[in-house]
């Protein structure tokens, strides 16, 4: 199978998941589309480096994570260097997205966006995209213990945010 055919299959299989992951990080629809496209362009350029030591999905998410991180580094080098919070773009979902969201998904979306970026990343990868702890560690470049501890803290904060918003955490967590 040719590289372009393989990547087209990967895009069909993982493109939407990669987009939603990036969107949760950048919270800007157009930027998420651009970074998703850049992710797949990088995957195409570096396809020969894919060693099949991980799944294609894990490899693509690692590229997406690095592409997003590079975007923030280039856009705000001092903010990134000093690990200061970024000024957030308008992160409201588009009207078409709101129509597709149920009340629980909307509560989760708004609560997730209140978490700090590292918590949002680990929660999105582990809980929404259902990567294993090992795969999440590989994507983020963290140790497995860091993934576990950050996820525990993130879920505690997420629960607090959901309860503050008047939602039943246990009903959403199912």
N, C-alpha and C positions, 0 to 999 in steps of 0.2 A: 504494500500500500504506500502511496506517495505521501510525503510530508503534508502537502496541502490538503489531501483527503483526510488524513488522520486528524489534523487540526480542525477541519470543518466538522468532523464527527465530535471532537472534543467541544467545539463551540456549541453544537446542537445539544450535547449532553450537559455541559457545565456553564454555558454562557450566562444564563439567567441567574444562577447561583453566585457566580463571580460578580455580576453586576450588583446584586442585592448586598453582597458583602462589602463591596467598595462603597455603595451608597450609604450603608450604615456608618462608614468611617468618615466620608466627606460631606454627607448630607446635602448634596447638591446634585440634582438629577442629570443635568448636562455634563457636569464634571465627571460624574460616575460613568456615564456613557463613554466619554473620552478616555478615561483611565481603563475601562474595560477593553476598549479597542486597543489601547497601547499594550495592555497585558497580553492579548493574543498576538499582536505584532511581535512582541518580545519572545513569546513562546515559539513563533515561527522562525525568528532569527536564530534562536538558540536551541532549536529542536535536536540538533546532533549532540547536545550536552545532556539531554534527558537520558538517564542511565537505567530507567525502569526499576530503581531501588525503592521508589515510592509509587503510589498510584498517580495517574495523570491528573486526577482531581487535586491531590495534595500539591503536586508540582505547580499547577496553575494558580492555586490559592497562594502559594509562596510567592510566585511572580506578582500576583495582584497585591499582596501585602507590601512587597518591596516597591512596586510602582507607586502605590499610595504614599508610602513613607517618603520616597524620593520627591514626590510632588510637594509634600509639606516642607521638606528640607529646602527645596529650591524656592518655594514661595515665601517662606518665613525662616531664613537661616538662623537668625538670632533667637527667635522664639523656640525653634526646635533645639538649638544648642543648649539653651538654658532651661529647657523642659517647661516652658511657661504655657499656660492655656492659650489656645488659639481663639481669636474672635470667630464666632460661629456664623456661617452663612445661614440664610433662611432655610431651615430644615423642615418646613411644613411639607407634608406629602402633597402630591398633585391631586387635583379633584378626582381624576380617574382612579388613583390609588385609594383615596378615602372611600370611594364607593365600593371598592372590592374588599376593604377591611371591615371586619366585624368589630363590635365594641371591644372585645378582648384583645384583638390584634392591634387596634388603635391604642389601647392603654399600654400594651407592651411596647409599641413603637415609641410613644412619647416618654415612657419610663426609661427605655434603653438609651435614648438620646441624652438623658440627663446624667448618665454614667460617664466617668472619665474614659478617654479613648482606649486605654489598655483593658479596662473592664468590659467595655462595649465589644472590643475585638474578641476577647476570650469567650464571652457569653455567646456572641454571634456564631463563632466557629464551633464551640462545643454543643450548645443547646439548640440553635436554629439550623445550622448546617450539618450537625451530627458527626463531626470529626471525632476520632478517638483522642485521648490525651496525648498519645505519641504523635499523631498526625498534627494536632494543634501545636505542639511544641516545635515540630519541624517547620511548620508554616511561619510561626512567630519568631523562631530562632531562640526559643526559651528552653529551659530544662522542664522535664515533666512535673517536677515538684513545684516549679513556679506557676505552671499552668493550673495545677490543682489548687494552690493557695489563692491565686488571683481569681479563679472561678468561684471559690467559696466566698471570698470577699465581695465579688461582683454580685452574686446571687443574694447575698445579705442586703446590699445596697438596693438592688432591684426590688426586692420584697418591700423594703422601706418606701421606695418611690411609689410602688403600686398601691400600698396601703394608704399613703398620703393622698393619692388620687381617688381614694374611695373604692378601690377594686379588691376583690378577694384573690389574693395571691395563689392560694391553693387551687382555685377554679381555673386560673390561667395556666398554672404550671402543669396541669394534667396533659 
